[in-house]
């Protein structure tokens, strides 16, 4: 990059210091929260001089041995519950990354900010003002979101989506009787819908623009994932 906006430096304790080179400092609430989130994420990182290598979680030295597997089994330690999200190749990377972060609970909802000890005036969902803003509310249960999932299911001619979490949303394609191609398209539709819900939420909060289901389903500009959303819906119908 010709003109970096900052660089990471290691201080004497091995902690990461960020040296910012701003063109313009963060000012809006969103920018400041995102910066705080970034600092929070890299705050626990310790840089060292050694080369990266794989570590075995079952042993404190990181070395694999049959004995350590046996001991893990004996202690009933199981890491298989760690969710590995499949990448969806046909949707923009930002939608994949967004879905991945949403599943991990790392989207900057009101409750997530409060949990990071960031001062937030109100953690209530600004869209309906009736519940705390957490992932499941925003992406699954909020009435606006429910309408979107109903609309997606109707358009794709699949049963109503029986989901309770972001992970359920990312897996539901496997449970609604789709062939492999349709699964892949449906998967991307879910990702873009989640990203669009978040965008609608931000537009309401930061630009005072009311969230409308129609806007999510409309075809936007070229760089807009909504465009691929519209195309995907049409492609889905065509492929079935
Ligand atoms: Zn709400």
Boltz pocket constraint, residues with backbone or C-beta under 6 A from the ligand:
constraints:
  - pocket:
      binder: B
      contacts: [[A, 125], [A, 126], [A, 127], [A, 128], [A, 129], [A, 130], [A, 131], [A, 137], [A, 142], [A, 143]]
      max_distance: 6.0
